[in-house]
């Protein structure tokens, strides 16, 4: 059952079915064409023989006297009309297989071809036609006077009376040739199908060898080792399939690598607050302490718990983004209000650090999205700018529109980002300055969340930065269609 269900068997089966139909049609066509050609050739030969006899002087008398030298198996007979029927002279007895209806049809001007069986059982092909030697008068036509020849012809006694010639030749050669052809076809077609089945299996096996190699390679691949690739060097469909599989394996390898890195980074980030919580709780329980000491320990534990809660919330946001389910329904959102709310929330922090926060927005920046997610995007960018700008400094937030996009820019006059770090800053848990980010309470997930939110809304985010001069983050989001068409 496994063999019958394989693609090799199905390919070979369909190949044999199509080939069998083609061979059957070809064989039938060849058989019919050869048979028709042989019968047509013998009929032409009979007509030509009849014409030869008509051109032979005094042929009827020669046949009647038995002096006619006939060919092997040939039959020659002449029928004339008499008052009481037909009179016949022939090279041999013909009455048993010549129908009088054929004679009457021939006298009426309609030649007849017929197949009969001779006295020896051999098939004979007959040609029955009006016999008119050169100079003979035309035959009597039904409806005319009861005479065989016109009056003027009767005066010429040298002219013979009208007659019908019967010429026959044996069909044994034609029958034998057709039978031989039929036997050859009955043998050749099955033999061809048998050989084609073997050849088809061989060709299909050769054609599917790359598939077998793909199967063996994929069987050896495990999630812990995705570095293997399918080795098929060809430009055909199988080569493209191998390339697609290799590209898929590369994506899976990258995804598993990022997952392992993400897990390692998440474990590392959670280990620090857990260690602090464990240490504070252990010290507090080691001996009796004052109420203030317990209060300080509980405060430290609460701070670390908030850090963990914030980290877990960020991880949950990224996980939902990866799965395509943000958990929020899309609705019309006014970016002007979102930017204003986020800036108002972080303005006290900017003042506390001695920074100036400038906000400018155009009206009517409507997008389709999640207001909470968009507020988090803008807040993360402003908070990131505040954390990396020293006093005195400025953080500028602007929102404007283009023909079909809403642009949000957050620029600062901070330390900037080294060029070598720019391609990596949107990666999860990536820090250009680990010490500073940890002191400020960052987890390295803020910019990754910003990118995830922007892409979830069909937009993008990019950065421009110069070391010592500051950075500029630009978010591009598609405007609602109604607003875009009005523009």
Secondary structure, 3 states (H helix, E strand, C coil): CCCCCCHHHHHHHHHHHHHHHHHHHHHHHHHHHHHHHHHHHHHHHHHHHHHHHHHCCCHHHHHHCCCCCCCCCCEEEEEEEECCEEEEEECCCCCCCCCHHHHHHHHCCCCEEEEEECCCCCEEEEEEEEECCCCCCCCCCCCCCCCCCCHHHHCCCCCCCCEEEEEEEECHHHHHHHHHHHHHHHHHHHHHHHHHHHHHHHHHHHHCHHHHHHHHHHHHCECCECCCCCCCCCCCHHHHHHHHHHHHHHHHHHHHHHHHHHHHHHHHHHHHHHHHHHHHHHHHHHCCCCHHHHHHHHHHHHHHHHHHHHHHHHHHHHHHHHHCCCCCCCEEEEHHHHHHHHHHHHHHHHHHCCEEEEEEECCCCEEEECHHHHHHHHHHHHHHHHHCCCCCEEEEEEEEECCCEEEEEEEECCCCCCHHHHCCCCCCCCCCCHHHHHHCCCCCCHHHHHHHHHHHCCCEEEEEEECCCEEEEEEEEEECHHHHHHC
